[in-house]
Amino acid sequence: GLVNQIRLVPGDVPHDIQERIEKALHRHADVEASHVEVSVEEGVVRLGGPVASARARDEIRRAAWSAPGVLEVIDEMAI
């Protein structure tokens, strides 16, 4: 058998990660993200609020994942 004992240890999470994600959302001119709520706790990003389409939802998730220090993205957005 094989035993996997690899452990991932997250690096430092930037203190301004929420601000970075919100700025990334505003840079996407084709995505209406003004109603998206972003909260961050220990590298876990929670996205909520209404979005116009599945495409917009995907773009917003990608923007959240692109921020350094993100360990998980929880999508609670509604179309």
C-alpha positions as CSV (number, residue, x, y, z in Angstrom):
1,G,0.0,0.0,0.0
2,L,0.8,3.6,-0.3
3,V,0.5,6.1,2.5
4,N,0.3,9.8,1.6
5,Q,1.7,12.0,4.4
6,I,2.0,15.2,2.4
7,R,0.7,18.1,4.3
8,L,0.1,21.5,2.7
9,V,0.7,24.5,4.9
10,P,-0.8,27.8,3.7
11,G,1.6,30.7,3.5
12,D,0.8,34.1,4.9
13,V,-2.5,35.5,3.8
14,P,-2.2,39.1,2.7
15,H,-4.1,41.4,5.1
16,D,-5.7,43.2,2.2
17,I,-7.0,40.2,0.3
18,Q,-10.7,41.3,0.4
19,E,-9.7,44.7,-1.1
20,R,-7.7,42.9,-3.8
21,I,-10.6,40.7,-4.8
22,E,-13.0,43.7,-4.8
23,K,-10.6,45.6,-7.1
24,A,-10.3,42.6,-9.4
25,L,-14.0,42.5,-9.7
26,H,-14.3,46.1,-10.6
27,R,-11.6,45.7,-13.3
28,H,-13.8,43.3,-15.2
29,A,-15.9,45.8,-17.1
30,D,-18.0,43.1,-18.6
31,V,-19.1,41.8,-15.2
32,E,-21.6,43.7,-13.1
33,A,-20.1,42.9,-9.6
34,S,-21.4,45.9,-7.6
35,H,-23.9,43.7,-5.8
36,V,-21.5,41.0,-5.0
37,E,-20.6,40.7,-1.3
38,V,-17.0,39.6,-0.5
39,S,-15.9,38.4,2.9
40,V,-12.6,36.8,3.8
41,E,-11.5,34.8,6.8
42,E,-8.2,33.0,7.0
43,G,-7.9,32.6,3.3
44,V,-11.5,31.4,2.8
45,V,-13.4,33.8,0.5
46,R,-17.2,33.8,0.6
47,L,-19.1,35.4,-2.3
48,G,-22.7,36.3,-2.0
49,G,-25.4,38.4,-3.7
50,P,-27.1,38.5,-7.0
51,V,-25.4,38.1,-10.4
52,A,-26.8,38.6,-13.9
53,S,-25.7,35.3,-15.5
54,A,-23.8,32.1,-15.1
55,R,-20.9,33.6,-17.1
56,A,-20.7,36.5,-14.7
57,R,-20.7,34.1,-11.8
58,D,-17.8,32.2,-13.3
59,E,-15.8,35.4,-13.9
60,I,-16.3,36.5,-10.3
61,R,-15.2,33.1,-9.0
62,R,-12.1,33.3,-11.2
63,A,-11.3,36.8,-9.9
64,A,-11.6,35.6,-6.3
65,W,-9.3,32.6,-7.0
66,S,-6.7,34.8,-8.6
67,A,-6.0,36.7,-5.4
68,P,-2.9,35.5,-3.6
69,G,-3.5,33.6,-0.4
70,V,-6.9,32.3,-1.3
71,L,-7.4,28.7,0.0
72,E,-11.1,28.2,-0.7
73,V,-13.9,30.1,-2.5
74,I,-17.5,29.5,-1.2
75,D,-20.0,30.6,-3.8
76,E,-23.3,31.7,-2.4
77,M,-24.2,34.0,-5.4
78,A,-27.7,33.8,-6.9
79,I,-28.5,34.1,-10.6
